[in-house]
């Protein structure tokens, strides 16, 4: 039986990447899996050409593109439009891959027969500081196993995120999910992973620590922390409309709203429960969550007051 050996596209979106970009590109070039292409997208950097100079120094070892500034989502979308690979791997310009990152994922695909491209592969990783010193590592409690799309959706609604750079995603999944949203700046990755879970893609998690995720003061997520909640609430209100007929997901979203105090989300679910269209949802709540259902109603009445 022939070993599956697909082309993997590593896409590196970068804006003013003079600080860490070279380390990221070097880690992509150092992959033990050789059937790769490396695409660097300069998202309108304003660093007097430093980002471009670094990228051009690699010559034909990478594919380099420059575009007007439009944010990380637009840079990812541009890179995806240029990729030739069957699988997509995102590498932030300030993060680092260990040499076996891609090979280990391809090994999982072959060993578990995931070549039908219905499963997303995700490794473990660690967090490093600005100087590259490890702060902490993160791995999965359910080691080396498949997490269903519904289970992953529940995790996202319990506040558990994933590192996008740890993923290996089939290009067919990107085609189905569409582009990364340019409407959201601070949660663009989180909502895309939710979209993949809603589309029914499973995730295969394994415990090998193969990505270094850097934390530093210049990151958007650090500098604009106060705007994360605003974007999250806007998205959650849209998500509620999409899952109205799925009582389990609606309940999970309600729990998430209460956890991070998204009052508008709680109120919207309360109003929907009172609509005729949701009579069937009420019955399911009573049967599956008898105690929690009554508690939910009491809390929602308090919120209405």
N, C-alpha and C positions, 0 to 999 in steps of 0.2 A: 504494500500500500504506500502510495506516494505521500511524502510529508508536505503539508500545506505550507507554502512559503510566500505569502502575499507581500506586495509592496505596502509599506507603512509610511504615511506622510506625517512628519513631525512639524507642526506649525508653531512658530514663535512670533507672537505679536509684540511689538516693542514701541515704547514712547520714551524718548530721552533715556536710552539704555546704556550710557557710557559706564555706569557704575558696575553692573553685574552681567551685562549681555554676553561678553566674551566667555565667561564661565559656563553660561547656559549653552551656547553654541558648541563649545568644546565637549560638553557632556553628551550632546546629541551626536557629534562626530565620533565619540568614543564607544558607541554602542557595539556590542558584540554581534548583534543581528545586523547584517549588512544590506539587506534589501530595503533600504529606506531612502527617502528624499527629505531634505530639510528646507523648509520655506520660512524665510524671515520677512515679516511685513512691518515696515517702518510707518507708523501711524502719525505722520506729520510732525516728527520730532523738531524741537526748537532749541537744540543744543549746539548750534553753530557747526553742524555737520559731523559731530563726533559719532553719533549712532551709525550714520551712513558710512563713515570711514572704517569703522570696525567691521561692519558687514561686508564691505567691498574687499577688505583684506583677506577674506576667505576664498575669493575667486569663485571658480565653478564648483567648489565643495558644497555650496549652498545655492538656493534660488532666492534672490533678493528682489523685493518689490517695495516701492515707496508710494504712498498715497496721502491725500489730504487728511488732516486729523478728523476722526469721527468717533473715537472711543474704541475700547477693547473689542466690543461686539462686532463693530464694523471691520476691524482688522482681522478678526477670526473669520468672518464671512468672506472677506476678500481672499484670505489664504485658502479657505476651503474651495473657493471657486477656481483656484489654480492647481489644486492637488490632483495627482494622478493615482494615488494609492487607494487600496481597498479598505484600509483602516486608517483612522485619524487619531493622532496623539498630540495633545496640547502641552506646550512647554512655555510657561511664563518666562520672560527674559531675566527675571531675578531668581528663578528656581533652578534646580540641578537634577538631572537624571543620573542614577548609578548605571554603570556599563551594561548590566544585565536587564535593564528595565523592559525593553522591547522584546528581547529574546525570551524572557520568562513568560511574558504574556502570550507570545506565539506558541510556546510550549504548552501552556494551559489550553489554548484553542485546539491544538493537535491531540493532546492527551484526553480531553473531555469531549472531543468531536463537536466543537462549537463552530465549525466551518459553515453552518447554515446562516450565520450572521444574525442570530436572534438574541445573542447574549453579549453584554458589555463586560469587559475584563477590568478589574480594579485591584491594584496592589496596595500594600501599606506604605507608610512613609514616616518621615520625621520632620520636625520643625527646627530650623537653624536661625541664628541671629544675623545681624548685618555683616559680621566678620566670618560667618560660616560655622560658628560653633553650635553644636547640637543643644537645643533647649529641651526638647521632649520628643518622644516617638509616639505614633498612634498606629494601632493595629485593630483588627476586627475581632469581636468576641466570638462570632461564628466563623472560625477560621476555615479557609479553603472549602468554600461551599457556595451554592447558588442561593441568592436572595431573590425572591420573586418580585415582580413589578409592584404588586400590592404591598408587600412587606417593605419595599424600599420607599414607597409613597408614605407609609406610616412613619418611617424613620425620619423623613424630611419634615413631617409635621410634628415630630417630637423634638425638633431642634438639632437633629444630627445632620451635619453637612458632610460633604465629601470633597476631597481635593481633586479638582478637575484634571490636574497634571498626572494623577495616578491612573487615569482611565485610558483604555484603548477601545475606541468606538468604531463599529463598522460604518463605512461610508453610506451604506444603504439606510442606516438609521438616521443619519444626518439629512439625507434626502427626504425621508418621511417626516421628520420633525420640523424641517424648514430652517430658516436662518436664526441665529442668535438675535434676540430682541435688542434693538438699539434704543428702545423706549426706556429701558432700565439700565442704569449705569452701575449700581452697586450690588445688585443681586442677579446679574445676567446669567451667571453660571448655574446658580441654585434653581432658577425657574426653568432652565433648559433641562436639567436632570429630572425635574418633576415632569416635564413634558414627555421625556423618554419613558418614565415609569407609567404615565397615563396611556402611552401608546402600547404598553404591554411588554417592554423590553426587560429581561431579567439581568441581574448583575452577578458575575462570579467574582467573589472576593478571595484573596489569598494573602497570607501573612508576611510575605517577603517585603522588607523595607527597602524600596528602590527609588524613592523620590525624596528630595530635600526641598521642603517648602520654606522659603525665607520670610522672616518677619522683620520689617524695618520701618522707620518713621515716615518714609516717603510714599508708602503704599496708600492708594486711594481709600481702601477699607479702614485704614488707621486714621487718616486725616479727616474723613467724612463720616465718621461713625454715626453722627446724629441724623444723617439722612437715610440710613438703612431702614429704620422703622417706618418712615414715610413711604418708601418704595414698597416695603413688605406689605403694608396694609392695603395699598392700591392693588397689588397683585392678588392678595387674598380675596378681596372683594370680587375680582374677576373670576378667580378660581371657584368660588362658591357657586356662581352661575353655571359653570361647566359640570359640576358634580352633583347638581341638585337631586337627581334621581338615584344617586348612589348614597344610601343612608350611612354606610360604614365610613365612606370618605368624608361626608358632611360632619359626622360626629367627630372624626379625627381632627378636622379643621377647627371645629368648635373648641376642642381641647387645646389646640395650639393657640388660638386667639385668647383664651383665658390665661394661658401660660405666659404670654408676652404682652398681655393687656391690650389687645386690639379690640377696643370697645365697639367700633363700627362693624367689625366682622361678627361679633356676638349678636349684635342687634339685627343684622341682616339675616342670620340664620334663624333667629327668633321669629322674625316676620315671615320667613318662608315656611316655617313649621305650621303657621296658622293658616296658610293658603290651602284651598281644596286639593291642589295638585299634590300636596304632601300628606294626604290622609294615609296612603300606603306606607310612607316613611314613618309616620307615628306608630303604626301597628308593628313595624319591624323593631323600632326602638323599644316598645313595650315587651316584645317577646325576647329580644337579645340583650337588652340592657335595662331590665326592669327597675333595679335600684337606681342606676345612674340616670335613667330617663326622668324619674320623678325629681331627682336632685337637679338635673339640668333645667327642668321647667321652673323650679323655684328660683334658681339663680337668674334665669332669663327674665322672670317677673321683677326681680330686684333691679336688674339692669334697666328695664323699661321705666321704672320709677325714677 
